[in-house]
Amino acid sequence: MEWALPDPFVIDIRVADEAIDAYQHVNNSEYLRWVEQISWAHSVALGLSIERYRELDRAMVVHRHELDYLAPAFAGDELQLATWIVDCDERFSLTRRFQLVRVNDAKTLLYARTRFACVALSTGRPKRLPEEYRRIYGNAVIVE
């Protein structure tokens, strides 16, 4: 697969019938769900699970999503979704990029970018990134 950036974290997706909307292609909300799914999977792979978030009383919450839909996906399509952390300011935020590709023709269907802000789980108020987040997420940054 040809990825926009090197060394992606990748998940495989098979488009289920439930993902299809009235236009007979994947509903746009499904892409957003997949972006969230891979973000968590990557964080867990890096060692930051929801349990660890709770222990540290911190969460990375969405501040901004940007999704560029390039082509539709259909029921039964085999897809690969990649993510990269492209920025971690080591204070309050990190940014991920995403690329969704249909396997059978290597066509990119979506590019996306999400900016996350750090908050205290207990209050929902902005908080600085814990040292563990700065180290783990900071070491995973891929330069664009």
C-alpha positions in Angstrom: 0.0 0.0 0.0 1.2 3.5 -0.8 0.8 5.7 2.3 1.0 9.4 2.5 3.6 9.2 5.4 6.0 6.4 6.5 5.4 3.8 9.2 1.6 4.0 9.7 -0.4 2.3 12.3 -3.0 0.4 10.2 -6.3 -1.4 10.9 -8.3 -3.5 8.5 -12.0 -2.8 7.9 -14.6 -4.8 6.1 -17.6 -2.6 5.2 -20.7 -4.1 6.9 -24.2 -3.7 5.4 -25.2 -1.6 8.4 -22.7 1.1 7.3 -24.6 1.7 4.0 -26.9 4.7 3.8 -29.8 5.7 1.5 -27.3 6.6 -1.3 -26.0 2.9 -1.2 -22.5 3.8 0.0 -20.9 4.2 3.4 -22.5 6.9 5.4 -20.1 9.8 6.3 -20.7 9.2 10.1 -19.1 5.7 9.6 -15.8 7.2 8.5 -15.7 9.3 11.7 -16.4 6.2 13.8 -13.5 4.5 12.1 -11.2 7.4 12.8 -12.1 7.2 16.5 -11.7 3.4 16.4 -8.1 3.6 15.0 -7.2 6.4 17.3 -8.0 4.3 20.3 -6.3 1.2 18.8 -3.1 3.1 18.2 -3.2 4.7 21.7 -3.6 1.2 23.2 -0.8 -0.2 21.1 1.4 2.6 22.4 0.5 1.7 26.0 -2.2 4.3 26.8 -5.5 2.5 27.4 -8.7 4.0 28.7 -7.8 2.5 32.1 -4.5 4.4 32.0 -6.3 7.6 31.0 -8.6 7.2 34.0 -5.6 6.5 36.4 -4.0 9.8 35.2 -7.3 11.7 35.2 -6.7 12.9 31.7 -8.3 12.5 28.3 -7.5 13.5 24.8 -10.8 14.9 23.4 -11.5 16.0 19.9 -11.1 19.7 19.3 -11.4 19.6 15.5 -12.0 17.0 12.8 -11.2 17.6 9.2 -12.4 14.9 6.8 -11.9 15.0 3.0 -14.0 12.4 1.3 -12.4 11.5 -2.0 -14.5 8.5 -3.2 -17.2 6.3 -1.8 -16.9 2.9 -0.1 -19.5 0.2 -0.6 -20.8 -2.9 1.3 -18.2 -5.7 1.3 -15.3 -3.4 0.5 -12.0 -4.4 2.2 -10.3 -1.2 3.5 -7.2 -0.3 5.4 -7.2 2.8 7.6 -3.8 4.3 8.6 -3.0 6.9 11.3 0.0 8.9 12.3 0.6 11.3 15.1 2.0 14.4 13.3 2.2 16.8 16.2 2.4 16.8 19.9 3.0 20.2 21.4 3.9 18.6 24.8 1.5 21.1 26.5 -2.1 20.7 25.6 -2.7 19.1 22.2 -1.8 16.5 19.6 -2.7 16.0 16.0 -3.3 12.8 14.0 -3.6 12.3 10.3 -5.5 9.5 8.7 -5.7 7.8 5.2 -8.4 5.3 4.2 -7.6 3.0 1.2 -9.6 0.4 -0.6 -7.5 -2.7 -0.8 -8.5 -4.1 -4.2 -7.6 -1.0 -6.2 -5.4 0.9 -3.7 -7.6 4.0 -4.1 -7.5 6.5 -1.3 -11.0 7.2 -0.2 -10.4 9.6 2.6 -7.8 11.9 4.1 -8.5 13.2 7.6 -6.9 15.2 10.4 -8.0 15.4 14.0 -6.7 17.8 16.7 -7.1 16.6 20.2 -7.0 18.7 23.4 -6.0 17.4 26.9 -8.6 17.7 29.6 -9.0 16.4 33.2 -11.5 13.5 33.1 -12.9 14.6 36.5 -13.7 18.1 35.4 -13.6 18.3 31.7 -11.3 21.4 32.0 -8.1 21.8 30.0 -5.0 20.3 31.6 -1.4 19.9 30.6 -0.4 16.7 29.1 1.0 14.3 31.7 4.7 13.5 31.3 3.7 9.9 30.2 1.6 11.3 27.4 4.3 13.7 26.3 6.8 10.9 26.2 4.7 8.2 24.5 2.8 10.4 22.1 5.8 12.7 21.5 8.0 9.7 20.6 5.4 8.5 18.1 5.4 11.8 16.1 6.0 11.3 12.4 7.2 14.5 10.7 5.1 15.5 7.8 
